[in-house]
């Protein structure tokens, strides 16, 4: 790529009159610089290392950078991250790359059920790693869940907006039986309000001719129920009517509470959150201070279902990681 093109793409300013007129590739890591590369950084030590490794051009946004080589191209930009995103955008267009923004639930299900993972690249939430994944690979299909990062790269980025047709045969808060493509899947570990995320992922994979395995469905990290007794000991669902549901997002709590309100009116539920957590429900949460406080409240309070926000199931003292909660 010509230096003049790099300047135009990144909206930069060429400082000085370099002898170098073009670059071969680009990177944000000095250790990956090869002869003839473009390097993005505003760290003096990294820049010096990149030049030693053969960098032909440097993009920087720090006025204090000492330009130790007058032969290479120095390109000053207002924001180095934004400049890198602009170069990524150029690469997307040139290579005709498909990139999609998924929500966190969709990404979890994609990781779970996709079989052909080599044909799809999951982008890092670190912009430097994302830069390397896109610019320095031959992959043509990318997905990620960092909305701020991906909309900076591509403001009109595609999202999953179509669901695969399915029939929900029966459901509880913790299990679903459903029919897809003529096949019936009975008593799978998935909340009914997660079906929309799953079926969007299945439609996406099918549209891109990527194999998937519905048999791999299980609870995601976002919503994990654990049945317990009054001493927080693990029980099977057939032996206990008390469950702790570990949730890492408020939306799942809202949807679960709506499900309980309309379908399980006899269920007494409580919500435990860190102090000062604001929730958009008529029901007030029970605030906790620390893990010990949560454990004591789970022992002392009256409930069938307790939603615990922003803690994981390791707080249960007797939890066995490989325990099958529903199939004893």
Buried (B, 14 or more C-beta within 10 A) or exposed (E): BEBEEBBEBBEBEBBEEBEBEBBEEBBBBBEBBEEBBBBBBBBBEBBBBBBEBBBBBBBBBEEEBEBEBEEBBBBBBEEBBBBBBBBBBBBBEEBEBBBBBBBBBBBBBBBBBBEEEEBBBBBBEEBBEBBBBBBBEEBBEBBBBBEEBBEBBBEEBEEBEEBBEBEEEEBBBBBBBBBBEEEEBEBBBBBBBBBBBBBBBBBBBEEBEBEBEBEEBEBBEBBBBBBBEEEBEBBEBEEBEBBBBBBBBBBBBBBBBEBBEEEBEEBEBBBBBBEEBEBEEEEEBBBBEEEEBBBEBBEEEEBBBBBBBBBEBEBBEEBEEEEEBEEE
